[in-house]
């Protein structure tokens, strides 16, 4: 849950006509509703894909450390990642769009005053909602580096 609440970029995976498409996006996670909210322009390939196939995948990761070792194939990365599967929809209700955009604003611009978005603002952007059906997570922990070869 921590990664979903703190990561700034996630990757939305859509697929239409057998062709996958990945888009890096800002997002916010609503833990109570088990939903991801995103915003985007009013046109584009991801929207075309969503209209054809609303089943999506969303991924977030956090890279902690790259541990370079000799030989190179012994190197590794300390990371945490979350992958979610669900259905996405384009919100049309202004109240629902305002709610989602407020959550995004709280995450990315908490210093700004909280004011309702105008109808003009809401019409200029699409708000997407992923209803999460499944979540998986993976991590590779940071291991201490051994500098004394005798202790291997």
N, C-alpha and C positions, 0 to 999 in steps of 0.2 A: 504493500500500500504506500509505503514511503516514496518509492520511485515514482509512482503514479501522481503523487501529490507534489513532488519537487522537480521532476524533469520538465524542461522547457520545450522540447521537440519530441514528437512521436512520428511514426511512419504509418500512413494509411495504405493498406493494400487492397486494391479493387481488381476485379477481373471481368472482362466482357469479351465475348466471341473468342474465348480461349487465350486471350492475351492479357497477362498480368501487368499491373501498373502500380508503382509505389510513389507516394507523395509525402515529403516531410511537411509536418504541420504543427502549429501551436495548438494546444488543447487544454482542456481542464477535465478533471475526473470528479464526478459526483458519486462519492462512496455510498451515500444513502440510497440513491436511485439505481446504482450499478450501471451508470451511463458515462460515456465520453461525449463531450461537446467540442465542436470545431467550427470554424467559420472560414468562408472562402468567397471568391468572386461569384458572379451570377452565371458564369459559363466556364467550360473547360472539360478536359478529358475525364477527370475523376467524376464529375457530375454526369457526363454521358454514361460512364460505366455504372454508376450507382442507379441510374434510371433503368438500365438493362438488367443489372444483377445487384440486389441490395445486400448480399452476403459479403462481409468484409473481414479483414484481419487488421489489427492495430498493434504496433510494437513500440516499446520504449526501452532504452537501455542507459546504463550508467557505467562508463569505463573508469575504474579506480586507478589502475596502474598497469603499465607495460613493463614486464620483467624480461629484459634482454639477457640471454645467457649464451654460453659457448658449449656445444655447437648451437647454431641458430635454431635448429629444430627443437631444442630444449627450452626455448623462450616461451612465455605464456602471457596472458592478459587476465588481470583481476577485473571482473565485471559482474553486474547484475542486470537481468533483463526480464521483461514481462511481455507476453504475447496474449492478446485477447481476440476472440472470435465473436461475431455477432451480426446483427442486422442494422443497417444504417438507413436513416430517412432524412429528407430535406424538410426542415420545419417551415410551416407556412403561417401558423398562428403567431400573431405579433407578441402576445403575452409570453408564449413559450420561447420565442426568439430573444425577447428582452431578458428573460430569466437566464438563458444560456450565455448571452453576451455579458450580462452582469457578472456571472461566475468567471468568465474569461478575463474581464477587466479586473476583478479582485485578485486574480492570480498574477497578471502581467503588469498591472498599474495600480497597486493597492493605495498609492499615495493620492490618486485622483479622487475627487468627490464622486460619490455614487449618485448618479442622476439617471432617470429613465432615458432610453434611446428614443429619438423621434421616429415617426413613421417614415420619414425620408431616409433616415439612417438605416432602419430595418429593411427598407425596400432595396437598398444599395448592396446588401450583403446576403449571402446564404448562410444559414446556420444548420449544421449537421448534427445529428444525434445518433450515437451508436448505443444500442441496447445490448449489453454484454451477456453472452450466453455461456462462455467458457473463458477461464483465465489460466494460463500456465506461467511458470516462472523458472528461472535458471540462474545460477551464480557460480562463479569461480572465485573462491576466497583468496585474499592476499596471503601468501605464505612468506615466512621470514627468509631473507636471503642468507645463505650460508657462505661465509667468506673464507673460512678455514677448511681447506680440502680434507684435512684429517677427520673432520666431523661429519663427512658425507655418509 
